[in-house]
Amino acid sequence: MSEGRRPRPVRPRPPRPARPGGESGNGAATPSPAAPPSPVAAPDRVASPGPAAGAPSQVLEVRFKGLRSDFFAFSGAPPLTEREYVVVEADRGQDIGWVKRAASARDLACEGGCDAVGERTVPPPSRRVIRRAAPADVLRLRQLRDQELEVRRRTRELAVKHRLRMKVSEAEWQWDRNKLTVYFTAEKRVDFRALVRDMARSFRTRIDLRQIGVRDEARRLGGLGRCRRELCCRSWLTSIEPVTLQLAKDQGLSLNPSQISGACGRLMNCLRYEHAVYTQAKKRFPPVGRTIRTANGRENVKSWDLFEETVSLEAGDGETRTIPLAQLKDERRAARRADLDRR
């Protein structure tokens, strides 16, 4: 450079605009420059900061066949709503289910911190919703459900061929046909390795054989109970807890298993969740067998009816009567006052 020429000033280049979706030319995500805030903004137009790039906007509970459900993250617009069919990430492929519940990912943030350490958010599910399901996708799903009847029949034939003591109860195709899950019940453990090999050659996909209990089988298949209503384990119970004969004894029911068993052959689940009602009722009614003072003198408590709110009493001469619980409380209160007056 000669001494007579001045150097040209270096002007800074303007920032290169980002491509739609926040991606640069090499495929890496680059944050777009934030727009400067308006100097004058109305109070009702103040915008809250949006989610970061790639962050989920919704957390969804997706329901599949047989009450099977799982949680998935979704980042897209417009937001998904309940009862929508969606294509989700599955084990080595894709599957289809319908949205049971949808919640905003921002609503799941822990204000003040989930562990009292600092402000943080609930980690999103590892699997994501890929897209909304098209009508053709739902049609294909229904066709697979029709084919599952043939899958169960052929699986039963193969089980008989291998002399396996097992009951094939349900089959479920994954939407992309990369996996076939077959559920069965058995009294003992079953060596089904040879059966799996034959099924893999027959259906030409990955086979997943799962042994379940009779309670889980009734939950998946559904049915009607003794009350002529849908099975509780199918309609609303979220978990199945152990049920014992002691629960039936506490409720004053017959201890004959054939009379207190459900469609699965096990003790009914209502014995478990109704037990608390009977436990509280015992605190309001006098114990059976106790002798109490009433308006007729000393009487023995023979029984009581929780739903009718009545108590059966037996006098010393063998005469019995049935009175409402409220009347019995009044008579016992009056008898106690009479005893105090005599003293």
N, C-alpha and C positions, 0 to 999 in steps of 0.2 A: 504494500500500500504506500502510495506517495504521500509526502508530507502536505501537499497542497489540497488533498481531498479529505473531507470530513467523513467519518463513518456514518452510515445510515442507521437511524434509530430502529431497534427491534421492537416491533409491535406485537403484543400478545394476541395469539389466535383465539377466536371465540370458541367456547366448548362445543364439541361435536354433538348434535342432537341424538338422543337415544332412540333406538328402534321401538316400534310398538311392542308392549309386553315387557319392557325393561331389559332387553338383551342387546349386546353389542355384536359386532360382526363375527367374532370368534366363538359365539355361543355362550359366553360367560355373562351372568347377570350383573348389570351395572346400575346403581341407583340414579334415577333421573334427578336433575337439579330441582330443589324445592322452590316453588313460586314464592316471591316475597309477600308478606302479609299486607293486606290493604291498610292504608293509614287510618281509615275510618270504617269501622265495621259495626253493623247493627247487632245488638245483644242476641237477637234470636237467629242470627245467621252465622254464628261462630261454629265452625266445623271442627269436629273432634278428629284427632290424628287417626288415619286409617291403619290397617294391619300392614306389617312388613311384607316385602315381596316373598311369595311362597308360603306365607303363613296361612293356616286354615281359617276360613271365615265361619265354619259350622262344624259341630261335632254331632254325628248322627248315630242312632241305634238302628241297625238294619236287621230286619227279621227274615229268616229263610224258612225252608220246609221243616216241619216238626218242632216248632217253637225254638229252633236254634237262632240265636241272635249274636251280634258282635257290634263293636263301635268302630266307626270310620270317620276320617277327617275329610272335609270338602272345602275347596277354595275355588270359588267361581261365582258367577252371576248369571241369572237371578238365583236367589237362594232356593234350596230344596224345601219342600213341604211334606207333611205326613201323607202316607199312602201312595207316594210316588215310587215307581220302579227305578232302580239305579243299578249300574254296572260297577262292581267293586273289585278291588284286588283280592285274590284268593290264593290258596296254596298252589304255587306253580301255574298260575293262570288267572282266569276271571270268573266271576259268578254274578248272579242276579238275585236281588232281594228287594223288599219294599221298606220304605222308611217308616219306622214305628214312632220314633221321637226325634225331634230336631231342636238343637240349642245353639245359640250363637257362641262362638269361641270366646268372644270378649266377656260374655256373661259368666264364663267359667273361671275368670281371673280371680285370684285370691287377694282381696284387698287387705293389705297389712302383712301378707305372707302366709303361705300354707303351713310353714313350719316355724312361724314366729321369728324368722331370721331376717327376712326382707321381702319386699314386694316381688312376687313372681307369679307366673301363670301355671295352670294345670297343663302338664305335657300332653300334646295331642296324640291321638291313636297312631300307631305305626303304619296302619294300612289306610288307604285313601279311596274315596269314591272317584272312579275314573270319569264317568259321564252319566247323564240321564239315559234311561233305556228307551230305545225306539220301539214302536209297535211291533216291528219284525222281531226284535229281541224277545219281547214278551211272548209272542207266538211260538218262537223256538223253545222257550222255557216250558210252555204248556205241552208241546210235542214230546219233550223229554219226560215230563211227568207221566204221559200216557205210556211211554216205553218202559217205565219202571215196573209196571205190572208184569211184563215179559221177563224183566231182569229177575224179579223175585221167583218166578216159576222155574226159570233155568237154574238159578242158584240152588233151589230146593232139590232139583233133580241131581245136580252135582254133589250135594251133601249126602243124598241117599247113595249115590254111586261110591262115595268114599266111606260110607257107613259111619257118618258122624251124627251123634245125638245132639242136634241143635235145631232151633226153630227160627227160621228166617222171618223177621217181622216187617222190615222196611228196607227200601233201597232209595238212594238219592244220587242223581247225576249232577256233577258240576256243570255249569252252563256251557263251558267250552269243551266238555267231554274229556278233560285231561285227568279226571279222577272219578271213580265210582265208589261210593260208600254204602256198605251193606251192614245193617244192624241185625243182631240175632241174640236170642236168649238160650241159655243152657244151664243145667243143674251143676255141671262141673266145668272145669277148664277144657277147652277143645284144641287139639293140635290140627290147625287148619292150613298148614303150609302147603300141602299138596293141593288142597282146594283152591287156594289163592293162585297157584300156578295155572290150574285149569281155567279159572275165571279170567285171568289175564290173557290167555290164548283165545278165549271165547269172545271177550268183549273188547280186546285190543286197547286197553287203557290201564292206568294204575289203579289197583284194587286196595281198598281200605276196609277190612272186616273189623267190626267193633262189637264186643259182647257187652250187653246192657242188662240191667235188672228188670224184673217184671213191672215194677213201679214206673221206671223210665219208659218201658214199652207202652203202658197204658197212657202215659203222658203224651207220647208221640202219636199214638193212633187215635186217642179220644174215645168217647162213648158216654153212656148214661149210667148214673149211679142208682142206688136204691131209692133215692128221693126223686127219681125221674127227671133229674136235671143233669147238665153236662158235668163231667168229672171235674172236681175242684183242682186237681193237679194239671188239668188241661186248660181250664178257663181263667184262673186267677192266681193260683199258688205259684210263687216264684222259686221256692225250694221245697224239697221233700225231706221231712224230718222223721226220725224213728218213732214208731207208735208201739206201745206195749199194752198188755192186758190190764195193768194197774190203772191206766187211764179210763178204761171201761168200768172197772170196779168203782172208781171214785165217782163216776156219773150214774151209778146204780143201774147199769145196763146188763143184759145177758152176757155171760162169759162164753157162750157157744160161738166158736170162731166162724161158723157158717152164717150166723146172723149179724155179725159186726164186721164182715169182710167186704171189700169192694170188688170191682170188676177184675182187678188184677189178682185176686186171691189173697191179698194181704189185708191187714187191719185198715179200716177206713181212715183217711187223713183228717176227717172232721173230728175224730176222737182227740186229736192233738190240739187243734186250734179252738175247739169248744170247751176244752178242759178248764180254761181260766174262768169261763162263765159259771160253771158249776162250783169252782172253788170259791168264788165270791158269793154265790148263793148260799153255800153252807154257813157263811157267817151271819146270814139273815134268818135262817130257819133253825129251829132247835134240833139238836142231834137226835137221830132215830134211836129209840130205846130209852131215852131219858124220861124220868118222872118229873112232871112240873105241876105247879099249883095254878088252877084256873078258877073260874066262877063255879064249877061243879066239884071243886075239891082237887084231890090228886088224880092226875091222869097220865097215862103213858103215851109217848109219841110213837105211833106206828109207822107213819110215812108222811111224805110231803110231795107236793106237785109244784115244780118250778114254774111251769107255764101257766097253770091255773091259779097260782099263789094261794094254795090251800094246804091245810095240815089235817091229817087224820089222827084222832085221839081215842084212846080206849080207857074207860073207867075201870074201877076195881071190880064191879059186878059183871064185866064183860061187854058192856054197852059201848058202842063206837059211834063217833060222830065226826063229820068233816066240816071245818069252819075256815073262813078266810084268814090269811096270815095277819092282816090288820086287826081283826077281831080278837085273835089269840093274844096279840101284844096288849090290847086294851084290858083283856081279862087278867093277864099276868100282872099288869100294872095295878089294877084294882085289888088283886089279891095281896100284893106287897103292901099297899096302903092299909089294907085291913089288918095285916099282921102287925104293922107299926102302931096302929091305933089300940090294939089289944095289949100291947106292951106298955 
